Amino acid sequence: MFREVSRCLRLIGRYFLLNLSSAIEYRASFLLQTFGMAINNATFIFFWWIAFDKVGGPIGGYGFADIMFIWALASSSFGLAMVVFGNAPALARIIYSGELDTYLLQPRPVLVSVIAARTSVSAWGDFAYGIVLLALTQPQSWSLWLLFALCVITGALLTTAIQITAGALTFFMGNASMLQQMALEFTINFSIYPESIFHGAVRLIIHTLLPAAFIVHVPLTLVRSFEPRMLLILLVVTTLYCAFSFWFFGRGLRRYESGNLIQTRI
């Protein structure tokens, strides 16, 4: 098991370096997309500042600093996921169109080769924005930054795992591109608003099917009052959900029929 994990990490590292070198080849475009995304995200600060100014108090039990924290964490987690696994949002389309044939010839495991084969340049802006926002809006401490770094990693893994699970539905029900896109959009929306505004079935969903609560809201609880038990739960949930997504893709891959697509990747 540890050998397999080591192989996956080495493969991800190689894809990351290759994608990074390709992205920065055109530095002007890279910087433009990065800063453009960061500036686009920054506009939401004013929205929340105005909202809190009008309300004059907490919104759903969240203060302004709390909202800025979940925005910072959601942004950096999403950014890291798309930087390292930029092909994950296209997984359903890749399977349905037959492009998966190409990746079956790539280094194993197949899933890692598929999702790590591309990067999103604009996602660097999301990643950087979250770090800057945390630095500007939160009381600074080493413990905060260490916890933030850990939660960015778990958040990126959960974001990617949600995409894998939704995309792999294509193996069983045909083109699931719309479902995968909806899963990503819902995950983002559930991650950038106070958890207390969600009730009933929606609250159950963000703790199970689309675990947005474990991407930002559980980390916020840890920042407010650190509890080792809560951190352990976060790590266990992340591990189990990622393991399930990996297994679910593998199960679906057994049902895959070649699309007979001839394509060359350089």
Stockholm file with secondary structure:
# STOCKHOLM 1.0

chainA/1-266         MFREVSRCLRLIGRYFLLNLSSAIEYRASFLLQTFGMAINNATFIFFWWIAFDKVGGPIGGYGFADIMFIWALASSSFGLAMVVFGNAPALARIIYSGELDTYLLQPRPVLVSVIAARTSVSAWGDFAYGIVLLALTQPQSWSLWLLFALCVITGALLTTAIQITAGALTFFMGNASMLQQMALEFTINFSIYPESIFHGAVRLIIHTLLPAAFIVHVPLTLVRSFEPRMLLILLVVTTLYCAFSFWFFGRGLRRYESGNLIQTRI
#=GR chainA/1-266 SS CHHHHHHHHHHHHHHHHHHHHHHTTSHHHHHHHHHHHHHHHHHHHHHHHHHHHHHCSCBTTBCHHHHHHHHHHHHHHHHHHHHHSTTGGGHHHHHHHTTHHHHTTSSSCHHHHHHTSCCCSTHHHHHHHHHHHHHHHSCCCHHHHHHHHHHHHHHHHHHHHHHHHHHHTHHHHSCCHHHHHHHHHHHHHHHSSCGGGCCHHHHHHTTTTSCGGGTTHHHHHHHHSCCHHHHHHHHHHHHHHHHHHHHHHHHHHTTCCCCCCCCCCC
#=GC SS_cons         CHHHHHHHHHHHHHHHHHHHHHHTTSHHHHHHHHHHHHHHHHHHHHHHHHHHHHHCSCBTTBCHHHHHHHHHHHHHHHHHHHHHSTTGGGHHHHHHHTTHHHHTTSSSCHHHHHHTSCCCSTHHHHHHHHHHHHHHHSCCCHHHHHHHHHHHHHHHHHHHHHHHHHHHTHHHHSCCHHHHHHHHHHHHHHHSSCGGGCCHHHHHHTTTTSCGGGTTHHHHHHHHSCCHHHHHHHHHHHHHHHHHHHHHHHHHHTTCCCCCCCCCCC
//
